[in-house]
Amino acid sequence: MAEYHLTAVVLGPKSGSDREYSFTMDRDPETIPADEVVEAFMNHLDETDDLPDANSYELNSAVRSKDQDVVMCLGTLYFSNERMPFASMISW
């Protein structure tokens, strides 16, 4: 089974800058819906304890670029006592 290496850059309001994450998935990100690529990333954040659980987010938009290998998304991350909007670009 193939393994795909992805990089996600997340911009949030608290840090004032971006943060980069590397993760893998066993499905070709080119062939699945954009929201499933985001879901794989959120699962990674859950596994690394950067998110309270894999469902601690709300996805408002996920769009795949037709010209580049990238998914762009907007949403909200939910932590125990706060909500944080985020923007992310996930590339492979």
N, CA, C and O atoms as a GROMACS GRO file, in nm:
protein
  368
    1MET      N    1   0.085  -0.118   0.000
    1MET     CA    2   0.000   0.000   0.000
    1MET      C    3   0.089   0.124   0.000
    1MET      O    4   0.188   0.130   0.074
    2ALA      N    5   0.056   0.220  -0.080
    2ALA     CA    6   0.135   0.343  -0.090
    2ALA      C    7   0.112   0.432   0.032
    2ALA      O    8   0.007   0.428   0.095
    3GLU      N    9   0.213   0.510   0.063
    3GLU     CA   10   0.203   0.605   0.172
    3GLU      C   11   0.231   0.743   0.114
    3GLU      O   12   0.330   0.763   0.044
    4TYR      N   13   0.145   0.838   0.143
    4TYR     CA   14   0.156   0.973   0.089
    4TYR      C   15   0.201   1.067   0.200
    4TYR      O   16   0.144   1.066   0.310
    5HIS      N   17   0.301   1.149   0.172
    5HIS     CA   18   0.355   1.244   0.269
    5HIS      C   19   0.297   1.381   0.240
    5HIS      O   20   0.305   1.432   0.128
    6LEU      N   21   0.238   1.441   0.342
    6LEU     CA   22   0.174   1.571   0.328
    6LEU      C   23   0.232   1.670   0.427
    6LEU      O   24   0.286   1.632   0.531
    7THR      N   25   0.221   1.796   0.394
    7THR     CA   26   0.262   1.905   0.482
    7THR      C   27   0.144   2.000   0.497
    7THR      O   28   0.080   2.038   0.398
    8ALA      N   29   0.116   2.037   0.620
    8ALA     CA   30   0.008   2.133   0.646
    8ALA      C   31   0.066   2.256   0.714
    8ALA      O   32   0.142   2.244   0.811
    9VAL      N   33   0.031   2.371   0.665
    9VAL     CA   34   0.067   2.497   0.729
    9VAL      C   35  -0.062   2.555   0.784
    9VAL      O   36  -0.160   2.571   0.712
   10VAL      N   37  -0.061   2.586   0.913
   10VAL     CA   38  -0.180   2.637   0.981
   10VAL      C   39  -0.153   2.778   1.031
   10VAL      O   40  -0.050   2.804   1.093
   11LEU      N   41  -0.245   2.866   1.003
   11LEU     CA   42  -0.238   3.004   1.052
   11LEU      C   43  -0.351   3.023   1.151
   11LEU      O   44  -0.468   3.002   1.119
   12GLY      N   45  -0.315   3.063   1.271
   12GLY     CA   46  -0.415   3.089   1.374
   12GLY      C   47  -0.392   3.227   1.434
   12GLY      O   48  -0.284   3.283   1.418
   13PRO      N   49  -0.492   3.283   1.501
   13PRO     CA   50  -0.482   3.420   1.550
   13PRO      C   51  -0.392   3.436   1.672
   13PRO      O   52  -0.340   3.546   1.694
   14LYS      N   53  -0.372   3.333   1.750
   14LYS     CA   54  -0.294   3.346   1.873
   14LYS      C   55  -0.145   3.357   1.848
   14LYS      O   56  -0.078   3.439   1.910
   15SER      N   57  -0.094   3.275   1.759
   15SER     CA   58   0.051   3.271   1.740
   15SER      C   59   0.103   3.392   1.663
   15SER      O   60   0.218   3.432   1.681
   16GLY      N   61   0.020   3.449   1.580
   16GLY     CA   62   0.064   3.560   1.497
   16GLY      C   63   0.152   3.515   1.381
   16GLY      O   64   0.202   3.597   1.305
   17SER      N   65   0.170   3.385   1.369
   17SER     CA   66   0.248   3.331   1.258
   17SER      C   67   0.191   3.194   1.222
   17SER      O   68   0.085   3.154   1.273
   18ASP      N   69   0.261   3.124   1.136
   18ASP     CA   70   0.210   2.994   1.096
   18ASP      C   71   0.290   2.882   1.163
   18ASP      O   72   0.398   2.904   1.218
   19ARG      N   73   0.233   2.762   1.158
   19ARG     CA   74   0.298   2.643   1.213
   19ARG      C   75   0.288   2.534   1.107
   19ARG      O   76   0.184   2.519   1.042
   20GLU      N   77   0.395   2.458   1.091
   20GLU     CA   78   0.399   2.355   0.988
   20GLU      C   79   0.396   2.216   1.052
   20GLU      O   80   0.462   2.191   1.153
   21TYR      N   81   0.317   2.128   0.992
   21TYR     CA   82   0.304   1.990   1.038
   21TYR      C   83   0.332   1.897   0.920
   21TYR      O   84   0.297   1.928   0.807
   22SER      N   85   0.394   1.783   0.947
   22SER     CA   86   0.412   1.678   0.847
   22SER      C   87   0.336   1.555   0.892
   22SER      O   88   0.338   1.520   1.010
   23PHE      N   89   0.268   1.491   0.799
   23PHE     CA   90   0.194   1.370   0.832
   23PHE      C   91   0.182   1.283   0.708
   23PHE      O   92   0.211   1.327   0.597
   24THR      N   93   0.139   1.161   0.728
   24THR     CA   94   0.122   1.068   0.617
   24THR      C   95  -0.021   1.016   0.615
   24THR      O   96  -0.092   1.018   0.716
   25MET      N   97  -0.061   0.970   0.499
   25MET     CA   98  -0.190   0.903   0.485
   25MET      C   99  -0.174   0.793   0.381
   25MET      O  100  -0.087   0.800   0.295
   26ASP      N  101  -0.261   0.692   0.390
   26ASP     CA  102  -0.248   0.579   0.298
   26ASP      C  103  -0.340   0.589   0.177
   26ASP      O  104  -0.341   0.499   0.093
   27ARG      N  105  -0.415   0.696   0.167
   27ARG     CA  106  -0.500   0.719   0.050
   27ARG      C  107  -0.441   0.834  -0.032
   27ARG      O  108  -0.385   0.928   0.024
   28ASP      N  109  -0.455   0.825  -0.161
   28ASP     CA  110  -0.402   0.927  -0.250
   28ASP      C  111  -0.484   1.055  -0.233
   28ASP      O  112  -0.603   1.056  -0.267
   29PRO      N  113  -0.425   1.163  -0.182
   29PRO     CA  114  -0.501   1.286  -0.159
   29PRO      C  115  -0.558   1.345  -0.288
   29PRO      O  116  -0.651   1.426  -0.285
   30GLU      N  117  -0.502   1.306  -0.399
   30GLU     CA  118  -0.549   1.354  -0.529
   30GLU      C  119  -0.685   1.296  -0.566
   30GLU      O  120  -0.759   1.354  -0.645
   31THR      N  121  -0.720   1.180  -0.509
   31THR     CA  122  -0.839   1.107  -0.551
   31THR      C  123  -0.954   1.112  -0.451
   31THR      O  124  -1.060   1.055  -0.477
   32ILE      N  125  -0.936   1.178  -0.338
   32ILE     CA  126  -1.042   1.183  -0.238
   32ILE      C  127  -1.092   1.327  -0.223
   32ILE      O  128  -1.022   1.421  -0.260
   33PRO      N  129  -1.212   1.344  -0.169
   33PRO     CA  130  -1.265   1.480  -0.150
   33PRO      C  131  -1.174   1.563  -0.059
   33PRO      O  132  -1.107   1.510   0.029
   34ALA      N  133  -1.174   1.693  -0.080
   34ALA     CA  134  -1.090   1.785  -0.004
   34ALA      C  135  -1.115   1.774   0.146
   34ALA      O  136  -1.021   1.781   0.225
   35ASP      N  137  -1.241   1.758   0.187
   35ASP     CA  138  -1.270   1.750   0.330
   35ASP      C  139  -1.212   1.625   0.395
   35ASP      O  140  -1.188   1.624   0.516
   36GLU      N  141  -1.190   1.518   0.318
   36GLU     CA  142  -1.129   1.398   0.372
   36GLU      C  143  -0.978   1.416   0.393
   36GLU      O  144  -0.920   1.353   0.482
   37VAL      N  145  -0.916   1.501   0.313
   37VAL     CA  146  -0.776   1.536   0.336
   37VAL      C  147  -0.765   1.613   0.467
   37VAL      O  148  -0.675   1.587   0.547
   38VAL      N  149  -0.857   1.707   0.490
   38VAL     CA  150  -0.859   1.783   0.615
   38VAL      C  151  -0.885   1.688   0.732
   38VAL      O  152  -0.821   1.701   0.837
   39GLU      N  153  -0.976   1.596   0.716
   39GLU     CA  154  -1.006   1.499   0.822
   39GLU      C  155  -0.880   1.419   0.859
   39GLU      O  156  -0.855   1.395   0.977
   40ALA      N  157  -0.803   1.377   0.761
   40ALA     CA  158  -0.679   1.303   0.788
   40ALA      C  159  -0.582   1.390   0.868
   40ALA      O  160  -0.514   1.341   0.958
   41PHE      N  161  -0.575   1.517   0.835
   41PHE     CA  162  -0.488   1.609   0.910
   41PHE      C  163  -0.537   1.625   1.053
   41PHE      O  164  -0.457   1.622   1.146
   42MET      N  165  -0.667   1.640   1.072
   42MET     CA  166  -0.721   1.655   1.208
   42MET      C  167  -0.698   1.528   1.290
   42MET      O  168  -0.673   1.536   1.410
   43ASN      N  169  -0.705   1.413   1.227
   43ASN     CA  170  -0.673   1.288   1.296
   43ASN      C  171  -0.527   1.288   1.341
   43ASN      O  172  -0.495   1.243   1.451
   44HIS      N  173  -0.440   1.340   1.257
   44HIS     CA  174  -0.299   1.352   1.294
   44HIS      C  175  -0.283   1.444   1.415
   44HIS      O  176  -0.209   1.411   1.508
   45LEU      N  177  -0.351   1.559   1.414
   45LEU     CA  178  -0.343   1.650   1.529
   45LEU      C  179  -0.392   1.584   1.657
   45LEU      O  180  -0.337   1.607   1.764
   46ASP      N  181  -0.496   1.502   1.645
   46ASP     CA  182  -0.545   1.429   1.761
   46ASP      C  183  -0.441   1.329   1.810
   46ASP      O  184  -0.416   1.320   1.931
   47GLU      N  185  -0.380   1.255   1.719
   47GLU     CA  186  -0.280   1.153   1.756
   47GLU      C  187  -0.157   1.215   1.822
   47GLU      O  188  -0.093   1.150   1.904
   48THR      N  189  -0.123   1.339   1.787
   48THR     CA  190  -0.006   1.405   1.845
   48THR      C  191  -0.044   1.495   1.963
   48THR      O  192   0.040   1.571   2.012
   49ASP      N  193  -0.168   1.487   2.007
   49ASP     CA  194  -0.219   1.566   2.121
   49ASP      C  195  -0.216   1.717   2.097
   49ASP      O  196  -0.212   1.794   2.193
   50ASP      N  197  -0.220   1.759   1.972
   50ASP     CA  198  -0.231   1.901   1.940
   50ASP      C  199  -0.378   1.944   1.931
   50ASP      O  200  -0.407   2.063   1.916
   51LEU      N  201  -0.468   1.848   1.941
   51LEU     CA  202  -0.612   1.873   1.937
   51LEU      C  203  -0.675   1.778   2.039
   51LEU      O  204  -0.636   1.662   2.047
   52PRO      N  205  -0.773   1.825   2.119
   52PRO     CA  206  -0.831   1.741   2.224
   52PRO      C  207  -0.887   1.607   2.174
   52PRO      O  208  -0.871   1.505   2.240
   53ASP      N  209  -0.952   1.609   2.059
   53ASP     CA  210  -0.992   1.485   1.993
   53ASP      C  211  -1.016   1.512   1.846
   53ASP      O  212  -1.022   1.627   1.803
   54ALA      N  213  -1.029   1.405   1.769
   54ALA     CA  214  -1.036   1.419   1.623
   54ALA      C  215  -1.159   1.495   1.575
   54ALA      O  216  -1.163   1.539   1.460
   55ASN      N  217  -1.258   1.511   1.660
   55ASN     CA  218  -1.380   1.584   1.622
   55ASN      C  219  -1.385   1.725   1.681
   55ASN      O  220  -1.491   1.786   1.682
   56SER      N  221  -1.273   1.775   1.728
   56SER     CA  222  -1.268   1.907   1.792
   56SER      C  223  -1.246   2.020   1.692
   56SER      O  224  -1.166   2.111   1.715
   57TYR      N  225  -1.316   2.012   1.581
   57TYR     CA  226  -1.305   2.117   1.481
   57TYR      C  227  -1.434   2.127   1.402
   57TYR      O  228  -1.514   2.034   1.396
   58GLU      N  229  -1.452   2.244   1.343
   58GLU     CA  230  -1.563   2.267   1.251
   58GLU      C  231  -1.501   2.316   1.120
   58GLU      O  232  -1.423   2.411   1.119
   59LEU      N  233  -1.534   2.251   1.013
   59LEU     CA  234  -1.481   2.287   0.882
   59LEU      C  235  -1.583   2.372   0.809
   59LEU      O  236  -1.696   2.328   0.785
   60ASN      N  237  -1.545   2.494   0.773
   60ASN     CA  238  -1.634   2.583   0.700
   60ASN      C  239  -1.615   2.574   0.550
   60ASN      O  240  -1.710   2.592   0.473
   61SER      N  241  -1.491   2.545   0.507
   61SER     CA  242  -1.463   2.540   0.365
   61SER      C  243  -1.338   2.457   0.341
   61SER      O  244  -1.240   2.467   0.416
   62ALA      N  245  -1.341   2.375   0.238
   62ALA     CA  246  -1.223   2.300   0.194
   62ALA      C  247  -1.226   2.295   0.042
   62ALA      O  248  -1.321   2.244  -0.017
   63VAL      N  249  -1.123   2.348  -0.020
   63VAL     CA  250  -1.118   2.360  -0.165
   63VAL      C  251  -0.984   2.306  -0.215
   63VAL      O  252  -0.878   2.340  -0.160
   64ARG      N  253  -0.988   2.225  -0.317
   64ARG     CA  254  -0.867   2.173  -0.380
   64ARG      C  255  -0.829   2.264  -0.496
   64ARG      O  256  -0.914   2.300  -0.577
   65SER      N  257  -0.702   2.301  -0.503
   65SER     CA  258  -0.653   2.380  -0.616
   65SER      C  259  -0.642   2.289  -0.738
   65SER      O  260  -0.588   2.178  -0.728
   66LYS      N  261  -0.691   2.334  -0.850
   66LYS     CA  262  -0.685   2.252  -0.972
   66LYS      C  263  -0.545   2.253  -1.033
   66LYS      O  264  -0.509   2.160  -1.105
   67ASP      N  265  -0.466   2.357  -1.004
   67ASP     CA  266  -0.334   2.370  -1.065
   67ASP      C  267  -0.221   2.319  -0.976
   67ASP      O  268  -0.112   2.289  -1.027
   68GLN      N  269  -0.243   2.309  -0.847
   68GLN     CA  270  -0.140   2.269  -0.752
   68GLN      C  271  -0.190   2.152  -0.668
   68GLN      O  272  -0.311   2.131  -0.658
   69ASP      N  273  -0.099   2.077  -0.609
   69ASP     CA  274  -0.137   1.968  -0.519
   69ASP      C  275  -0.157   2.025  -0.379
   69ASP      O  276  -0.073   2.007  -0.290
   70VAL      N  277  -0.270   2.093  -0.360
   70VAL     CA  278  -0.296   2.158  -0.232
   70VAL      C  279  -0.445   2.165  -0.205
   70VAL      O  280  -0.527   2.182  -0.296
   71VAL      N  281  -0.480   2.152  -0.076
   71VAL     CA  282  -0.615   2.175  -0.027
   71VAL      C  283  -0.607   2.295   0.067
   71VAL      O  284  -0.522   2.300   0.156
   72MET      N  285  -0.695   2.391   0.047
   72MET     CA  286  -0.703   2.508   0.134
   72MET      C  287  -0.829   2.497   0.216
   72MET      O  288  -0.934   2.460   0.164
   73CYS      N  289  -0.820   2.528   0.346
   73CYS     CA  290  -0.939   2.515   0.430
   73CYS      C  291  -0.946   2.625   0.534
   73CYS      O  292  -0.846   2.685   0.573
   74LEU      N  293  -1.070   2.650   0.578
   74LEU     CA  294  -1.101   2.746   0.684
   74LEU      C  295  -1.193   2.677   0.783
   74LEU      O  296  -1.276   2.595   0.745
   75GLY      N  297  -1.178   2.711   0.908
   75GLY     CA  298  -1.266   2.652   1.008
   75GLY      C  299  -1.236   2.703   1.147
   75GLY      O  300  -1.174   2.807   1.165
   76THR      N  301  -1.283   2.625   1.245
   76THR     CA  302  -1.266   2.658   1.386
   76THR      C  303  -1.215   2.536   1.459
   76THR      O  304  -1.266   2.425   1.441
   77LEU      N  305  -1.113   2.556   1.542
   77LEU     CA  306  -1.064   2.450   1.631
   77LEU      C  307  -1.128   2.471   1.767
   77LEU      O  308  -1.139   2.584   1.814
   78TYR      N  309  -1.169   2.361   1.831
   78TYR     CA  310  -1.233   2.369   1.962
   78TYR      C  311  -1.143   2.307   2.067
   78TYR      O  312  -1.111   2.188   2.062
   79PHE      N  313  -1.102   2.389   2.161
   79PHE     CA  314  -1.026   2.342   2.275
   79PHE      C  315  -1.118   2.344   2.396
   79PHE      O  316  -1.232   2.388   2.385
   80SER      N  317  -1.072   2.298   2.510
   80SER     CA  318  -1.160   2.279   2.625
   80SER      C  319  -1.240   2.404   2.661
   80SER      O  320  -1.358   2.394   2.695
   81ASN      N  321  -1.179   2.520   2.655
   81ASN     CA  322  -1.252   2.639   2.695
   81ASN      C  323  -1.242   2.754   2.595
   81ASN      O  324  -1.270   2.868   2.629
   82GLU      N  325  -1.204   2.724   2.473
   82GLU     CA  326  -1.196   2.831   2.372
   82GLU      C  327  -1.217   2.778   2.231
   82GLU      O  328  -1.197   2.660   2.202
   83ARG      N  329  -1.256   2.869   2.146
   83ARG     CA  330  -1.270   2.841   2.002
   83ARG      C  331  -1.166   2.925   1.932
   83ARG      O  332  -1.145   3.041   1.968
   84MET      N  333  -1.100   2.867   1.831
   84MET     CA  334  -0.997   2.940   1.759
   84MET      C  335  -1.014   2.921   1.609
   84MET      O  336  -1.006   2.809   1.559
   85PRO      N  337  -1.038   3.031   1.537
   85PRO     CA  338  -1.046   3.019   1.391
   85PRO      C  339  -0.909   2.984   1.334
   85PRO      O  340  -0.806   3.021   1.391
   86PHE      N  341  -0.910   2.913   1.222
   86PHE     CA  342  -0.784   2.878   1.158
   86PHE      C  343  -0.800   2.876   1.006
   86PHE      O  344  -0.910   2.862   0.952
   87ALA      N  345  -0.687   2.892   0.939
   87ALA     CA  346  -0.676   2.874   0.794
   87ALA      C  347  -0.558   2.781   0.772
   87ALA      O  348  -0.458   2.789   0.843
   88SER      N  349  -0.570   2.692   0.675
   88SER     CA  350  -0.464   2.596   0.651
   88SER      C  351  -0.449   2.565   0.503
   88SER      O  352  -0.546   2.570   0.427
   89MET      N  353  -0.326   2.534   0.465
   89MET     CA  354  -0.297   2.482   0.331
   89MET      C  355  -0.227   2.348   0.352
   89MET      O  356  -0.126   2.339   0.422
   90ILE      N  357  -0.282   2.245   0.290
   90ILE     CA  358  -0.228   2.109   0.302
   90ILE      C  359  -0.178   2.068   0.164
   90ILE      O  360  -0.255   2.064   0.068
   91SER      N  361  -0.050   2.038   0.154
   91SER     CA  362   0.008   2.005   0.023
   91SER      C  363   0.073   1.868   0.025
   91SER      O  364   0.105   1.815   0.131
   92TRP      N  365   0.093   1.812  -0.095
   92TRP     CA  366   0.159   1.682  -0.108
   92TRP      C  367   0.247   1.681  -0.231
   92TRP      O  368   0.312   1.581  -0.260
   0.00000   0.00000   0.00000
